[in-house]
Amino acid sequence: MLFLLKQILNFNCIVIIFSLSLTGCTSLAILGVGAGAGVVTGGYIMGREKTVTQSVDDSVIDSQIRSELSKKFPGIFTNITIVTDNGCVLLAGNVHEEKYIQEAEKVAWSVNGVKHIDNNLICDKKISTSQSLKDGYITSACRTKLIATKDIKSRNIKIKTVSGTVYLSGTAQSKDKLEDIISVVKSIKGVEKVVSYIRVK
């Protein structure tokens, strides 16, 4: 039973790299693509391993936040990603009105167990169909190229693209592997920025 739980958690649990704080959240790395490509504005820091119990708690927090948002604001937060690691919550994605950025954060803070929130929500008017298709293509292209790249365990990486910004989360076997993953994603046509919340084992 424990083995099965670990297997499920390995697939479902996304990890976050946050700014160092008393909450124990580690640092965030954001990489631009274009003139500033390859310049890391954050740092890579070794993340501590999560226990099975903490992973379950984080999954519960994810579910509760999404449930509360759906109840209070039906249909508003369909284009966002919610990721929790050791009580540290990432909110990323697109909302159609500025006010919902703070509303989402208020809801997240109301959930038991939340220690820190990194609010990366952006306000953008309705994303066009062409942009949605482009984002879908970018996500698929990133996934395909990571699978085809030797020595990268792509099953440990989750990918979300919003308006050309690619959010990465999961685990990498080493700092070198993390850099390889980001390099692959940056090489995909249409990627404007890469935001990494990948933990280094």
Backbone as a ProteinNet text record, in pm:
[ID]
protein_1_A
[PRIMARY]
MLFLLKQILNFNCIVIIFSLSLTGCTSLAILGVGAGAGVVTGGYIMGREKTVTQSVDDSVIDSQIRSELSKKFPGIFTNITIVTDNGCVLLAGNVHEEKYIQEAEKVAWSVNGVKHIDNNLICDKKISTSQSLKDGYITSACRTKLIATKDIKSRNIKIKTVSGTVYLSGTAQSKDKLEDIISVVKSIKGVEKVVSYIRVK
[TERTIARY]
83.2	0	87	191.5	282.5	352.8	390.9	456.1	363.5	235.8	137.8	118.8	112.1	94.6	212.3	334.2	452.9	450.4	405.4	399.6	302.2	188	87.9	143.7	209.4	261.6	374.2	455.5	563.1	507.8	386.2	325.4	253.3	184.8	95.1	154	253.2	300.3	397.1	369.5	456.3	526.5	653.8	726.9	764.2	789	809	944.1	1009.1	1130.9	1101.2	1094.1	1057.4	1176.8	1157	1258.5	1278.9	1404.7	1433.2	1363.1	1297.6	1228.1	1216.4	1155.6	1137.1	1043	966.1	874.1	949	1073.8	1151.4	1134.3	1068.7	1051.9	1183.3	1220.7	1347.7	1330.7	1439.5	1434.7	1379.4	1333.3	1267.6	1363.9	1361	1444.4	1357.3	1377.6	1302.4	1403	1381.1	1472.7	1399.4	1457.7	1399.6	1448.8	1374.2	1414.6	1419.7	1530.9	1546.2	1677.9	1676	1799.6	1865	1781.8	1837	1839.2	1828.1	1819.1	1939.2	1912.7	2019.5	2060.7	2000.6	2033.9	1938.7	1993.6	1911.9	1895.1	1769.8	1745.5	1715.7	1702.2	1687.3	1801.5	1797.6	1904.9	1850	1935	1897.2	1946.6	1859.1	1897.6	1845.7	1926.4	1884.5	1758.7	1658.4	1535.5	1537.3	1481.8	1478.7	1372.2	1393.2	1297.8	1169.6	1057.7	930.2	900.8	836.9	789.7	660.2	619.9	493.6	377.1	383.6	275.6	263.9	379	375.1	320.8	355.4	305.2	153.2	101.4	-44	-107.6	-48.2	-99.9	-101	5.9	13.6	-95.3	-120.6	-226.1	-362.6	-383.6	-509.8	-525.3	-416.4	-420.4	-455.3	-389.1	-420.2	-569.6	-623.4	-763.5	-857.9	-825.3	-912.2	-913.6	-796.9	-791.1	-872.5	-853.1	-926.7	-1076.7	-1114.7	-1256	-1318.6	-1248.8	-1300.7	-1311.7	-1213.1	-1218.2	-1334.7	-1357.9	-1468.1	-1603.9	-1616.2	-1742.7	-1770	-1667.7	-1686.6	-1684.3	-1607.2	-1591.9	-1601.2	-1720.2	-1736.1	-1684.2	-1597.8	-1549.3	-1440.9	-1404.2	-1308.3	-1163.8	-1136.1	-997.1	-965.6	-1024.6	-1002.4	-864.1	-799.6	-669.8	-552.8	-568.3	-457.7	-404.5	-280.6	-215.5	-197.1	-228.3	-209.3	-114.5	-4.2	96.5	139.4	144.2	185.2	303.9	401.4	518.5	551.5	538.2	566.2	489.8	364.8	280	299.2	394	418.4	338.2	252.8	159.4	201.6	203.2	223.2	89.6	55.7	-58.4	-2.8	-31.2	21.4	-85.2	-83.4	-179.6	-245.6	-363.2	-427.8	-568	-599	-735.5	-775.5	-906.1	-953.4	-971.8	-969.5	-981.5	-880	-824.6	-719.8	-763.7	-888.7	-936.9	-924.9	-931.7	-928.7	-790.3	-686	-551.9	-546	-596.5	-597.1	-704.4	-816.7	-921	-869.8	-793.8	-737.8	-643.6	-564.2	-470.3	-543.6	-650.8	-730.3	-786.6	-838	-894.2	-785.3	-669.5	-558.9	-517.3	-510.6	-471.7	-574.7	-698.9	-804	-796.1	-711.5	-699.4	-595.4	-631.4	-541.2	-414.5	-299.7	-172.9	-90.7	-149.1	-74.7	22.6	151.6	255.7	304.2	293.6	348.7	276.7	257.4	194.4	281.5	313	382.5	280.4	230.1	120.9	177.4	178.2	225.8	111.9	-9.3	-122.9	-105.1	-148.4	-143.7	-284.1	-307.8	-437	-423.8	-497.3	-494.2	-637	-673.2	-807.4	-817.2	-936.3	-960.9	-855.7	-789.4	-685.9	-750.8	-695.1	-751.9	-737.6	-821.4	-815.2	-679	-625.4	-494.7	-385.5	-394.1	-294.5	-307.4	-431.6	-453.7	-395.7	-416.2	-360.7	-208.5	-154.8	-9.4	48.1	-19.3	26.7	22.3	-84.1	-94.9	16.5	49.2	159.5	291	315.8	440.9	453.5	345.4	347.7	377.6	310.4	331.4	473.4	522.6	657.6	762.2	742	833.9	834.4	715.2	702.6	770.8	744.6	801.5	953.6	1007.2	1152.8	1219.8	1155.1	1212.6	1215	1108	1102.4	1214	1240.9	1341.2	1484.3	1499.8	1633.9	1687.8	1802.4	1863.2	1895.6	1872.4	1908.2	1820.3	1713.3	1618.2	1494.2	1461.4	1343	1221.3	1163.8	1058	930	913.1	791.8	786.2	900.9	906.6	881.1	853	836.4	694.1	635.1	505.1	521.8	443.7	459.8	325.7	325.4	206	248.4	179.8	211.8	95	124.3	23.4	79.2	18.4	59.6	209.5	261.7	402.5	499.2	449.9	534.1	519	629.1	626.8	662.9	572.6	595.9	636.8	750.8	801.8	801.3	761.3	766.8	791.5	838.4	870.9	1006.2	1077.7	1208.6	1312.1	1435.8	1548.5	1651.6	1725.6	1821.4	1944.5	1973.9	2090.9	2075.2	2163.7	2159.7	2187.7	2281.6	2311.4	2189.4	2113.9	1993.1	1888.8	1880.1	1786.5	1819.9	1947.6	1990.6	1961.8	1977.2	1945.6	1796.8	1712.7	1567.8	1529.9	1582.3	1550.1	1603	1721.3	1779.2	1691.9	1639.9	1551.4	1425.9	1366.1	1241.6	1264.6	1376.3	1407	1423.8	1461.1	1486.6	1358.2	1244.7	1118.3	1068.9	1030.4	981.2	854.2	851.8	733.8	743.5	843.3	859.9	917.4	847.2	890.8	964	924.4	987.4	970.4	1068.3	1061.6	1066.5	967.9	964.9	978.2	1087.6	1117.6	1090	1009.6	985.4	1028.6	1135.3	1183.2	1276.7	1253.4	1339.1	1454	1572.1	1687.8	1700.4	1703.3	1714.8	1847.3
-120.3	0	125.8	123.8	237.7	258.2	144.7	154.6	218.8	176.4	232.3	380.7	420.6	562	644.3	588.5	659.5	675.5	569.4	575.9	683.6	690.4	792.2	931.3	947.2	1078.7	1120.8	1025.8	1057.6	1115.5	1071.1	1117.7	1249.8	1262.2	1375.5	1495.8	1473	1584.3	1671.4	1798.6	1894.4	1973.2	2000.6	2071.1	2209.7	2294.5	2434.6	2479.9	2570.6	2630.3	2776.6	2816.4	2950.9	3023.4	3148.5	3226.3	3169.6	3166.2	3115.2	3199.7	3133.6	3203.6	3110.8	3159.4	3077.6	2961.4	2970.4	2861.7	2742.3	2762.2	2652.2	2641.7	2739.7	2736.7	2778	2707	2735.8	2834.3	2863.1	2976.5	2945.4	3052.2	3046.4	3092.7	3027.1	3070.2	3106.6	3226.1	3270.3	3300.4	3243.6	3263.1	3325.5	3432	3494.1	3422.5	3434.4	3376.4	3489.6	3503.5	3614.9	3681.9	3816.3	3890	3850.3	3822.4	3786.1	3637.1	3559	3414.2	3361.2	3268.1	3203.7	3278.3	3393.8	3468.6	3428.3	3372.3	3327.3	3441.9	3480.6	3589.5	3539.1	3408.9	3346.4	3248.8	3166.4	3069.6	2929.8	2833	2694.2	2651.2	2602.3	2558.9	2418.3	2336.8	2201	2200.4	2130.4	2121.9	1999.8	2013.5	1898.6	1800	1672.5	1570	1580.1	1554.4	1554.7	1415.3	1411.5	1284.3	1248.4	1121	1078.1	1153.9	1172.5	1244.5	1387.3	1456.3	1593.6	1599.4	1500.8	1497.4	1484.4	1400.9	1385.1	1515.9	1580.5	1708.6	1812.7	1818	1914.5	1888.9	1761.2	1727.2	1770.8	1756.5	1799.5	1951	2024.7	2170.6	2211.8	2149.5	2177.5	2162	2048.1	2016.4	2114	2150.5	2241.3	2381.3	2429.3	2561.6	2563	2461.1	2457.7	2444.8	2365.1	2347.7	2478.9	2551.4	2678.4	2782.4	2786.3	2880.5	2849.7	2720.3	2679.6	2715.1	2701.2	2731.4	2881.8	2961.3	3105.6	3179.8	3128.7	3197.4	3096.7	3042.6	2940.4	2987.2	2906.5	2933.6	3039.4	3103.2	3213.8	3164.6	3058.2	3015.1	2885.7	2870.6	2748.3	2744.5	2861.3	2866.3	2888	2842.7	2861.2	2726.5	2731.8	2615.1	2638.8	2538.8	2545.6	2433.6	2470.2	2372.1	2399	2294.9	2310.3	2220	2276.2	2199.8	2238.9	2143.2	2169.8	2291.1	2305.4	2415.2	2544.8	2547.6	2667	2654.3	2752.3	2742.9	2833.4	2778	2854.4	2871.4	2996.3	3026.3	3083.9	3020.3	3067.7	3051.6	3143.5	3134	3267.4	3262.5	3382	3400.9	3525.7	3562.6	3684.1	3707.3	3810.1	3946.7	3951.8	4079.7	4087.3	4207.2	4227.9	4185	4211.2	4183.2	4036.1	3947.6	3804.8	3755.7	3833	3794.9	3791	3896.1	3901.8	3811.5	3795.4	3706.8	3563.5	3521.5	3385.9	3368.5	3471.3	3463.7	3457.4	3535.4	3533	3393.6	3331.9	3197	3098.5	3109.5	3017.9	3031.1	3153.5	3174.1	3118.2	3103.6	3053.6	2902.9	2835	2689.2	2651.7	2561.8	2517.5	2454.7	2488.2	2428.7	2514.1	2622	2709.5	2796.2	2790.5	2865.3	2986.8	2977.1	3082.7	3076.3	3192.1	3193.9	3274.7	3216.4	3285.9	3308.5	3430.2	3461.2	3509.7	3421	3454.8	3468.7	3491.7	3510.6	3640	3637.3	3757.4	3790.3	3917.8	3961.1	3983.6	3907.1	3919.4	3904.6	3985.9	3970.8	3832.8	3793.4	3657	3613.6	3505.8	3453.8	3404.6	3446.9	3409.3	3259.7	3211.2	3069.9	3035.7	3128	3102.6	3093.3	3178.1	3172.5	3043.9	3002.7	2877.5	2759.9	2760	2653.6	2657.7	2780.3	2795.9	2745	2778.8	2731	2578.8	2521.1	2375.1	2312.1	2375.9	2325.7	2331.3	2443.3	2459	2351.1	2328.7	2226.3	2088.6	2055.1	1925.4	1912.3	2021.2	2018.4	2002	2070.5	2056.2	1912.9	1857.7	1720.6	1622.2	1636.6	1545	1551.6	1673.3	1687.5	1638.3	1658.3	1607.4	1455.4	1393.5	1247.4	1194.3	1268.3	1223.3	1251.6	1332.2	1368.5	1264.2	1209.8	1103.9	1153.3	1066.9	1089.5	1191.1	1237.4	1323.8	1242.2	1233.6	1159.5	1251.7	1260.3	1357.8	1327.8	1202.9	1169.8	1244.4	1294.6	1368.1	1517.5	1559.9	1701.6	1729.8	1833.7	1879.4	2014.9	2036.4	2154.7	2225.1	2355.9	2436.7	2561	2591.6	2709.5	2806.8	2932.4	3038.2	3158.7	3191.1	3306.5	3305.7	3190.3	3178.2	3158.7	3171.3	3147	3001.9	2930.9	2789.5	2774.4	2711.5	2683.1	2536.4	2514.5	2378.9	2345.9	2225.4	2180.4	2030.6	1981.6	1840.3	1823.3	1718.6	1692.1	1661.5	1704.4	1673.4	1596	1509.2	1423.4	1499.1	1611.6	1690.4	1830.5	1920.8	2056.7	2056	1970	1961.5	1918.1	1820.3	1773.6	1883.7	1961.1	2073.1	2172.5	2203.3	2296	2239.3	2106.9	2042.6	2056.5	2034.9	2045.3	2185.5	2285.5	2423.9	2459.6	2410.4	2436	2378.9	2257.8	2195.3	2279.5	2321.6	2398.5	2532.9	2598.1	2727.5	2716.9	2597.8	2580.2	2566.8	2551.3	2532.1	2664.8	2663.2	2783.6	2835.5	2965	3026.7	3049.2	2987.9	3005.7	3144.9	3223.9	3359.6	3367.5	3283.8	3285.1	3148	3110	2983.2	3013.2	2964.5	2980.3	2841.5	2821.3	2688	2677.8	2577	2541.5	2396.2	2359	2220.6	2202.6	2097	2063	1974.3	2002.5	1917.4	1817	1688.5	1584.6	1594.6
0	0	0	81.5	87.4	-45.8	-109.4	-240.4	-342	-342.3	-436.5	-412.7	-286	-253.1	-303.3	-284.8	-331.8	-483.5	-553.6	-699.3	-743.9	-678.7	-714.2	-688.2	-574.5	-538.4	-631.9	-676	-769.1	-897.2	-934.9	-1058.7	-1039.9	-926.3	-907.5	-835.7	-750.3	-666.4	-744.7	-750.8	-817.3	-709.6	-732.6	-629.7	-675.9	-580.6	-610.4	-557.2	-626.9	-576.9	-548.7	-423.1	-380.2	-320.4	-285	-214.1	-75.1	-31.4	101.7	206.4	298.3	405	523.6	629.2	748.8	722.6	617.4	584.7	526.9	488.1	430.6	281	218.3	73.3	8.7	-99.2	-163.6	-278.5	-353.3	-444.1	-582.2	-647.3	-776.5	-884.4	-1001	-1112.5	-1230.2	-1284.8	-1401.8	-1511.7	-1629.2	-1738.7	-1855.4	-1911.1	-2028.9	-2153.1	-2260.9	-2387.9	-2488.2	-2556.7	-2648.8	-2619	-2610.3	-2586.5	-2455.1	-2354.8	-2224.9	-2199.4	-2303.3	-2285.2	-2209.9	-2119.3	-2046.1	-1920.8	-1896	-1774.8	-1663.3	-1556.4	-1445	-1346.6	-1319	-1225.9	-1086.3	-1074.8	-943.3	-925.4	-822.9	-802.9	-792.3	-811.5	-791.8	-654.6	-572.3	-438.2	-416.5	-355.4	-327.2	-240.1	-283.5	-206	-116.1	2.2	91.5	45.5	74.6	34.4	116.6	53	123.4	177	292.4	344.7	273.6	282.7	223.2	285.8	417.9	487	436	418.4	370	228.3	145.5	8.3	6.1	94.5	103.7	148.8	250.3	298.6	187.7	108.2	-0.8	-105	-134.8	-230.9	-179.9	-50.2	10.9	-0.1	25	13.1	-129.7	-228.2	-369.2	-396.8	-354.5	-381.2	-312.3	-189.3	-114.6	-175.6	-216.7	-279.1	-407.5	-491.9	-619	-594.7	-496.4	-464.8	-418.2	-329.7	-278.3	-389.3	-478.1	-590.2	-683.2	-707.2	-795.6	-736.6	-603.7	-538	-535.7	-505.3	-491.4	-624.9	-720.1	-848.4	-963.7	-988.9	-1093.4	-1229.5	-1288.9	-1423.4	-1435.3	-1324.9	-1331.6	-1335	-1262.7	-1245	-1320.7	-1437.5	-1515.6	-1580.8	-1596	-1663.5	-1567.9	-1443.9	-1350.1	-1300.9	-1256	-1197.6	-1048.5	-968	-824.2	-784.7	-723	-684	-539.9	-458	-318.4	-287.3	-218	-174.8	-32.3	60.8	201.2	252.9	209.5	255	179.3	86.2	4.1	-125.9	-152.7	-264.6	-380.1	-499.6	-621.8	-691.7	-726.1	-811.1	-939.9	-1052.2	-1180.2	-1287.6	-1383.9	-1492.5	-1521.4	-1582.9	-1634.9	-1576.5	-1537.9	-1500.3	-1583.1	-1596.9	-1688.9	-1625.5	-1493.3	-1423.9	-1310.8	-1290.9	-1191.1	-1051.8	-1019	-882.8	-845.3	-944.6	-914.5	-871.8	-901.6	-858.6	-706.3	-642.4	-497.4	-436.8	-504.9	-454	-443.2	-542.9	-541.1	-423.5	-396.4	-284.9	-150.7	-138.5	-14.7	10.1	-95.1	-81.7	-41.2	-103.7	-72.6	74.3	125.2	265.4	361.5	317.5	406	429.2	352.6	362.7	468	555.2	661.6	604	664.3	624	531	477.7	386.8	466.6	429	499.4	421.4	288.7	203.3	69.1	5.6	-126.8	-221.8	-335.9	-443.4	-553.8	-564.2	-656.3	-789	-888.4	-1022.6	-1122.1	-1073	-1162.9	-1241.3	-1365.4	-1447.9	-1495.3	-1522.2	-1573.5	-1722.8	-1798.6	-1943.4	-1992.9	-2085.9	-2142.1	-2205.2	-2236.7	-2284.8	-2385.7	-2353.2	-2442.5	-2571.3	-2682.5	-2811.6	-2835.7	-2925.6	-2961.8	-3019.7	-3099.6	-3161.2	-3055.6	-2949.6	-2842.9	-2762.7	-2738.3	-2665.9	-2742.8	-2874.8	-2958	-2957.3	-2960.7	-2958.1	-2826.4	-2715.9	-2585.3	-2578.1	-2634.5	-2637.5	-2718.2	-2830	-2913.3	-2836.5	-2768.8	-2694.3	-2587.2	-2512	-2407.8	-2466.7	-2576.2	-2640.9	-2695.6	-2755.1	-2811.9	-2701.8	-2589.2	-2476	-2425.3	-2408.2	-2359	-2453.7	-2583.3	-2682.5	-2684	-2679.3	-2686.4	-2558.9	-2444.4	-2318.8	-2318.3	-2368.9	-2376.6	-2466.6	-2574.6	-2671.4	-2627.5	-2521.3	-2475.8	-2378.4	-2411.2	-2331.1	-2190.3	-2093.6	-1952.8	-1880.6	-1944.1	-1874.2	-1841.6	-1713.4	-1670.7	-1678.2	-1797.4	-1822.5	-1746.6	-1701.5	-1627.5	-1494.1	-1448.4	-1323	-1340.7	-1463.7	-1492.8	-1541.7	-1485.7	-1534.1	-1601.3	-1706.3	-1790.5	-1807.4	-1790.1	-1812.6	-1889.4	-2000	-2079.8	-2077.7	-2044.7	-2043.1	-2117.9	-2229.5	-2310.7	-2340.8	-2374.2	-2411.7	-2296.3	-2172.1	-2054.9	-2012.1	-2002.6	-1965.8	-1818.7	-1742.9	-1601.5	-1587.9	-1525.8	-1505.6	-1356.9	-1325.2	-1186.1	-1184.8	-1070.6	-1059.2	-993.7	-1031.4	-973.1	-1080.9	-1054.9	-1142.6	-1061.2	-1128.2	-1059.2	-1010.5	-1074.7	-1036.2	-1093.1	-1050.2	-1102.9	-1252.8	-1297.5	-1440.8	-1520.5	-1467	-1535.7	-1540.5	-1433.4	-1431.7	-1542	-1554.7	-1659.9	-1798.3	-1813.6	-1941.4	-1974.5	-1873.3	-1892.9	-1938.9	-1869.6	-1903.9	-2042.5	-2076	-2208	-2318.9	-2296.6	-2395.9	-2414.1	-2304.9	-2313.1	-2381.5	-2348.6	-2409.8	-2561.5	-2610.3	-2752.9	-2835.4	-2767.9	-2839.4	-2896.7	-3021	-3087.8	-3018.8	-2993.4	-2934	-2784.7	-2720	-2576	-2549.4	-2469.3	-2438.3	-2304.6	-2210.1	-2078.5	-2015.4	-1934.6	-1862.6	-1713.1	-1640.1	-1494.8	-1434.1	-1361.5	-1308.1	-1159.6	-1123.1	-983.2	-961	-1029	-1023.5	-905.3	-827.7	-715.1	-761.7	-710.3	-737.5	-625	-660	-557.2	-485.2
[MASK]
+++++++++++++++++++++++++++++++++++++++++++++++++++++++++++++++++++++++++++++++++++++++++++++++++++++++++++++++++++++++++++++++++++++++++++++++++++++++++++++++++++++++++++++++++++++++++++++++++++++++++

